[in-house]
């Protein structure tokens, strides 16, 4: 199993939310840990105008998970390392 991880730090509270890549889940696409929701899907939800509360209600992804997905995508687009291979 290959796993990539992104940690999110919000305000003064350490809120650890991971984006993981597991070859056995969703064909190895980056997902919010503990869900089957991909980073790509989260970005699509945001693009469609969904609010954090709607995403949580419909998909069970907390605000921190949405933020982790955005940070992961941003790092990826900048060409930054998005995690380490396990």
N, C-alpha and C positions, 0 to 999 in steps of 0.2 A: 504494500500500500504506500502510495506517495501522498504526503500531506503538506500543504502549505498553510501558513498561519499568519493572520494579521491581527494585531492587538489594538484595541481602541481605548484611549484615555480621555475621559470627558470631565471637564471642570476639575474640582478637587476630589472627586469620587473616582476610585479606580473601578471602572466598569469594563471587564474583560469580555469582549465578544470576538469570536473568531470567524474568519472565512477559511474554509478548508477545501482541499482538493483530494478526493479519494477516487481512484480509478474505478471502484466498484459502485459508486453512487453517481447518478446522472451523467454517466459517460465521462467522468473526470472533470466536469465543469466545476468552477469555484462555487461553493454553496455556503450559506449561513449555517454554522455548526448547530447541530440538533434539529435541523430542518432538511427538507429536500428542495428548498427555494434557492435558485441560482442568483448569482450577482447580476447576470443579464436580465433575469425576470424582475429583480428589484429596480434596476435602472429603467426598465420599461414601465413599471408601475409609476415611478416618479415622473417620467416623461409624459405619461397619460394624465398627470395631475392628481394622483392619489395622495392623500394626507397620511401622516404616520399612523393615526388612529384607524384609518381604513385598512392599511396594510396589516396592522396588528390584528384587526378583527377578522379579515378575510384569510390571512395566511399565517397568523401566529408569530410574526416576526416583530420583535420589539424595536423601538426607535434606535437603540444602540446597534442592532443588527443591520438596520438600513444604513446607518452611518458607517459601519464597518464595510459594507458593500461599496458605498461611494468612495471611501478612502482606498479600498483595494483597486477599484477601477481607475481612480486618479493616479495611483502609484504605477499601475500597469501602463497607462497611457504615457506617463513621463519616462518610461523605460527603467524605472527603479525596481530593485529587487523586491518582490512581494512576499517573500517568505523563504524558508529553507526546505530543502528536500529531506524527508525523514528516512 
